[in-house]
């Protein structure tokens, strides 16, 4: 591949696939570039400096990162013993419901409904404590090289496990939230379809609604109402693609009494109407 280009399309690397994985050794500099897929970089040996949005971060053995669509970045200051595994994928490889998702944060939030972390900082550095991630990547690498029957399904299962393990890492950080905020998160994930979530919690916790709202926003960074809206829309995305329910039925299932309000919130979050989202995703799967 010619690294003189500064933008890589799906066909440059993935060819006709939705995923590609390779092991790379050596100390040649990779210049600033961006791409129309998500890239995962895992450090097997050595260390390297990753430049992203004007920040230089040292990546060391067992560290890994995800780089989103259209985000310029480069690798410099490589050690002589550097060995990395690069996994490139488009979100639809995991689930067709992820067609309009372009960041690792979106993939976690929209795929791991109910257990995904609330906030994911871009350019988050993960650490693989027990080589669990490395083992999954090496399994993917073997399947990709041999291409036996069912290799894509096995690669997908490995990538899903990597997502879950990474989510677990992030959720451990969310334990720093206070007990009340953690209870609000747990309640919202199970009862997002109810229309008076905050009112019920207010009675249960013996706090006013306004106090709970302020507490949640101060600790999490978004309002409780917004968090419930995002969860409803994430669930509805799966219902749109995996069922034949009407938009009206889905709106009611996820907690909207007014389908117009559902359509408005859906478009504000997904930047497309529910019906167009369903039709667009189904066309690409044909």
HELIX and SHEET records of a PDB file:
HELIX    1   1 UNK A   10  UNK A   13  1                                   4    
HELIX    2   2 UNK A   91  UNK A   93  5                                   3    
HELIX    3   3 UNK A   96  UNK A   98  5                                   3    
HELIX    4   4 UNK A  104  UNK A  111  1                                   8    
HELIX    5   5 UNK A  132  UNK A  146  1                                  15    
HELIX    6   6 UNK A  151  UNK A  174  1                                  24    
HELIX    7   7 UNK A  179  UNK A  191  1                                  13    
HELIX    8   8 UNK A  197  UNK A  205  1                                   9    
HELIX    9   9 UNK A  209  UNK A  220  1                                  12    
HELIX   10  10 UNK A  224  UNK A  242  1                                  19    
HELIX   11  11 UNK A  247  UNK A  253  1                                   7    
HELIX   12  12 UNK A  259  UNK A  270  1                                  12    
HELIX   13  13 UNK A  274  UNK A  284  1                                  11    
SHEET    1   A 5 UNK A   7  UNK A   8  0                                        
SHEET    2   A 5 UNK A  30  UNK A  35  1                                        
SHEET    3   A 5 UNK A  73  UNK A  76 -1                                        
SHEET    4   A 5 UNK A  47  UNK A  52 -1                                        
SHEET    5   A 5 UNK A  55  UNK A  60 -1                                        
SHEET    1   B 5 UNK A  19  UNK A  25  0                                        
SHEET    2   B 5 UNK A  83  UNK A  89 -1                                        
SHEET    3   B 5 UNK A  38  UNK A  45 -1                                        
SHEET    4   B 5 UNK A  63  UNK A  67 -1                                        
SHEET    5   B 5 UNK A 126  UNK A 127 -1                                        
END                                                                             
